[in-house]
Amino acid sequence: MMRTSPSTLPGIDALWPLCLEIAAQRRSGRTAPPDAPSPVAWSAARGFALQGLWDDEALELFDLLKPVLDRPPAGTPWAIGQLGQSLDGCVATHGGDSNYVNGPEMLVHLHRLRALCDAVVVGAATAAIDNPQLTTRRVPGPHPVRVLLDPALRLPAILRVFCDRQAPTLLACDAGRAAEAAQRVGADQVLGVPGLTRADGSADLRALQAALLRRGLGVLFVEGGGVTVSRFIEQGCLDRLHLSIAPVIIGAGRPGLQLPRSTAMRDCLRPPGRVFRMGADVLWDLDLRAAMPGQRA
């Protein structure tokens, strides 16, 4: 039998539209769509799987994205986080410069995660420093709803996400300050969350997830910064973490994960992980839910 040349096998260009279709069907409320594309199969036990022959890059990308694609259509909120850091664990310089810790391959990966998730969440500090667009301009696919977590209403209304109208945007604040936020950015761009602000001034992220779920935004991409991702982990609200490590040493920069101290190594979080190469960067895909069973209420 004549063997198929690897160069003729379908690759990422053929795979990506299938991933977008799976995400679209999830948003429509169907886990296992009867009209799923023929190269994709689904089973209750294993989730989605590719059929037929694919090149190695497509197979690896599908393997990396499969936990996102396998999410159920409704019910329990689910979140994946991302941090890009240096070899010495910093996400930015001391002054806050983070452009760019990671290489171009990781930027494409970020935009893919945005396209597959319902909403992208960033903290107020990251939004203020980076003034991000949070769109999918590097890949085909829909823009996510952009959620800026700002309980203290620190963000100025001139940020691009509030002005460009490229994608729906929500400034998430406590319900008691929703009217004040609406005066700044417009009522259509405000999500007032009952009980969002806790006694210490921090955000109750379970309350945020519940409010977003009521809007049909159940699959979240927590893109940053380090404090926001850390708080999601600390409160048991993050299911997976993509931690990318770049071959750069920043020195005395801003740390990435900032979690409570462990007194003994046996108490440290040891999530199951997989390693993927992203150009010069190394990406760890960490299953936090497996490391913290019973955390999800």
C-alpha positions, 0 to 999 in steps of 0.5 A: 500500500502506498503511504501518504506523504506527511506533507499531504496530511491535513494540518492546523489550517484544517483543524482550527475551523473544526475547533471553532465549530465545536466551541460554537456548538457548545455555546448553542447548548449542545455537548455532542452535536449530531451534526459534528464535522465528520473528522471529529467524533465524540463520546461521553467517556472520552470527549472529542477525538480526531478521526483519520490522519493528521500531521503532527502539529495538528495532533499536538494542538488538538491535544493541547486544546482538548480540555477546553473543547470538552467542556459541557454546554451549561451548568458548572462554570469552568475557567482556564488561566494563562501566565507568561513568565521568565525563567526566574518567575517574573511576568514583567519588569519592576516597572510593569513592562511585559511586552513581550515576555513570550514569543509570537507562538504564545501570542497566537495561542492566547488568541486561540484560547480567546476564540474558544472561550466565552469570555476573557477576564483581566484584572484592573491593574493589567488593564490599566498598564497594558490597555489591551484589546483582548480580541482574536485579531491573530486568528480567525474566530469570534471575539470573546466578551471582555470582562474587566474585574474592577471592584474599586472602579479604578479604570479610566473610561478611555481604555480601548476596551470601553471605546473601540466597540470591537467586542462586548465589554463588561466592567465587573464591579459590586452591584452597589457601585453599578450606577457609578460605573454606568456613568463612566462607561455606559450601562451596557458595559457594566456587570454589577455583581451582588456580593462581589466585594468582600470585607477585605476589598478583594473580589469574590470570584465565585460570585463573579463566575455565577453572574457571568454564568447567568449571562451564558458565559460559562467558559472563562479565559483568565488572562491576567495578570499574576494577582488575578490568576493567583486569586482564581487559584486561591479561591478554587475557581481555576480548572486549568493553568497554561503557564508558559516559560520564556528563555529570559531572565528579568531579575527583581521583576514582578512575580507571577503566581502569588499564593499563600505560603506552604509550611511543608513540601507535602502541603504544596500543590502538585497538579498533573501537567503536560509540556508543550513547545511553543517556539522558544517557550515551554508551555505547561498545561496544568490540571488544577482541578485534579490537584484540588478535588472537591474545591468546586462548590 
